[in-house]
Amino acid sequence: MTAGDFLFNQAVVRALDFIARDPENNLEKLISIGERLALNPDHKDIVAAVKRVLSEDTIWKDYTVKLLQNTTPRVRNRLGVNFFVNAFFKGVPKQFQLRDELGFSVPFALLIDPTSACNLNCTGCWASDYSRTENLDVDLLERILDEARELGIYFILYSGGEPLIRKKDLLYLAEKFDDMAFLAFTNGTLVDDAFADALADVGNFTLAFSLEGFAESTDRRRGQGVFDKIMKGMDRLSRRGVIFGASTTYNRQNTEEVGSNAYMDMLVEKGCAYNWYFTYIPIGQDFDLDLMATPAQRAFMYHQVRYFRQTKPIFNLDFWNDGKPIEGCIAGGRRYLHINAAGDVEPCAFIHYATDNIKNKSLRQVLESPLFAAYQRRMPFNDNHLRPCPLIDNPETLPEMVLESGAYSTQEKCQHEPEQLAKALGQYAREWGDIAEKLKRSHELPLELAQSL
């Protein structure tokens, strides 16, 4: 960090401290910071939209005030500055500048698996066919983060395995790279008082607790008693003023439950600042198409997420159904990539193919991978951004890219050809395609119609 960056960040911290003393009356100051930071047109548009929302008495004004009031100064300042100032306002322009100079995309975020080990054995886990004995050593992780920062990447996500098996190492990295923002997707069973204290102290590290709904649904997939451990973990972070959220997977068995008002109200009551929806993806040797949410259920979730954004004080994201605002798939290095615990650099957590390994190449070198190039030549994979994915929405494209790039399978237990999964997903893709085209034409189908499709 340059001296100028440090002084500017300190000025932002002082402003945040002032705003937090009386957030209801000081939100205009928060907007003014955003207006000064927004240099490119897209950022200016975003700040203008936020200004409109926060100038009215809406759930988002209440949400912002509550977040400022309930978060400790260290968490608010470190996570807020690192994500919004460094990752967003500072990092994004640098990423686009490098993209133009280098000829390939530089992502906004990296998803890294510190370990493939896990203390649970969840049904349908997307990582179940990896070896469970792999780890990325701390020196390698430090090198990756150093190289990420040089490219303007300040947002790091962790998955696994269960990343908190390595929680001491992850805390060390968060402290060392104190200008970055970190998020770990976790099953929540390892969040004890000592770790909650450490998260409050380090400040720039948030957790997304993995849920399948209420207790019965979560425990059915993850094991008896897991839901209660998650609730206790959330309470520990809430008491310490640490920002956290949920990661919710919807499938054929639980979509209506996790798309309900009651479920969303539970997350709000527990203190979740955000919720990230994922749909179950069939991966590996024993992929189960019958566990996939139906196209009609996916349409239901499309509408529910938009309804929740208008009615619930929690920030909701939908990894697949939010393709329109982000202009399709973000994987393949376009805006994110996945590094698994063996070091293989994959386009996405759900696409288990690679042509490069981070252990013997730099981050900049793997961004030039033949597989990523094949991705970016085809993006967007569909003119309808409600069909963004090359796996479940346009399955014929994945075998093409694997063949073209010479990619290898990164799964230890399953080495089936990509054509097998593509063929199996063809009917689903066609059925969702029909619904997605109706959604595209009408922008918003009535919810009753979506439910009847």
Secondary structure, 3 states (H helix, E strand, C coil): CCHHHHHHHHHHHHHHHHHHHCHHHHHHHHHHHHHHHCCCHHHHHHHHHHHHHHCCCCHHHHHHHHHHHHCCHHHHHHHHHHHHHHHHHHHHHHHHHHHHHHCCCCCCEEEECCECCCCCCCCCCCCCCCCCCCECCHHHHHHHHHHHHHCCCCEEEECCCCHHHHHHHHHHHHHHCCCCEEEEEECCCCCCHHHHHHHHHHCCEEEEEEECCCHHHHHHHHCCCHHHHHHHHHHHHHHCCCCEEEEEEECCCCHHHHCCHHHHHHHHHHCCCEEEEEECCCCCCCCCHHHCCCHHHHHHHHHHHHHHHHHCCCEEEECCCCCCCCCCCCCCCCCEEEECCCCEEECECCECEECCECCCCCHHHHCCCHHHHHHHHHCCCCCCCCCCCCCCCCCCHHHHHHHHHCCEECCCCCCCCHHHHHHHCHHHHHHHHHHHHHHHHHCCCCHHHHHHC
